[in-house]
Amino acid sequence: MPVTPLDATGDVVSLTEAICNISSVSGDERALADAIEQVLTSQPHLEVIRDGDALVARTNLGRTSRVVIAGHIDVVPVADNLPVRRVVIDGEDSLWGRGTVDMKGGVAVQLILACELTSPKMDVTWIFYDHEEVDVSLNGLGRLSRNHPELIRGDFAVLCEPTAAVIEGGCNGTMRVAVTTSGLKAHSARPWMGKNAIHGLTEVLARLSSNEPETVSVEGLDYRESLNAVMVSGGIASNVIPDSATVTVNYRFAPSKSLADAESYLRSFFEGFEVEVIDAAAGARPGLDRLAAKAFVDAIGVTARPKYGWTDVARFSELGIPAVNYGPGDPNKAHADDESVPVAQIEACYQGLKNWLLN
């Protein structure tokens, strides 16, 4: 199949539009990966490595430091919101359509700068990866870290996730647990013969309802925690007293806590109940006390704030690389059917990263 050409010599907004219009729903990123690879391999100053539908392009100029700038190329399913349209929203020139926020504006910034900056002040590793929007086991950045850990090394990393063109440091961790109650089956006409496990969830839900989550300061950023029931299941029929019921709880915790800390807290919080960890991902400290991070914040010229949702900055944190989120688009618009990004935010991120890498 012929590769759709991308023009990385023009303006970053037009490039964003072109990248968005190459559909790349998770699992079907090949066409976009091919198009990006074609652009990158045409640049003599870049070494390009491909792993599946993930691409790594890096300079090897012998600089004293190396930074990593990454973004995922996949999107959630299209909802009659392609091709992209240029529109005015709340008085701002904007791009409307799937991927404009999450996160092809950031990918376009990466791609155009990877081509333009032949002699940055630091060596740069540009990463374009697949399968971010699906099961964590498929994540292309995780696969790269397993297959080619040497390609992800650096002193500092920027993930171009949408932040409305401000800096969001680190990210909260996340843990899901199943809290289960046991009972005894009986006919619903004779409930006294059994024990209702769903009624047994009352205490679990009461603890959650009355809980006041903490706000934890980490390296000068205040991370709001949260603890919420997100799913409830139980019962087998409308005329049977249930003998088992489960509430699934999601805990978002500050990056100063380890996974062991989070699990210990939840087991204590739900003392007296059966608790099973379903999945978990550690948070990422912002690393804003590192010189590289301070230089980045100074160069961008905006005040850093915390990231509440989990992002792949946590993968860099696991490798000992401080990382921040910085990209165009309101994260509250990610995955929305009316996804849209102000053109000014794309241009601001392009200029911000460019200033940082050159000056």
PyMOL commands that set and color helices and strands:
alter all, ss='L'
color gray80, all
select helices_A, chain A and resi 12-20+30-41+104-116+136-138+140-147+149-152+191-193+199-210+259-269+291-300+313-318+331-333+343-358
alter helices_A, ss='H'
color red, helices_A
select strands_A, chain A and resi 47-51+54-58+66-72+85-89+92-96+123-129+156-159+168-169+173-182+186-187+215-218+221-224+226-234+240-241+244-253+274-281+305-306+323-325+340-342
alter strands_A, ss='S'
color yellow, strands_A
deselect
rebuild
show_as cartoon
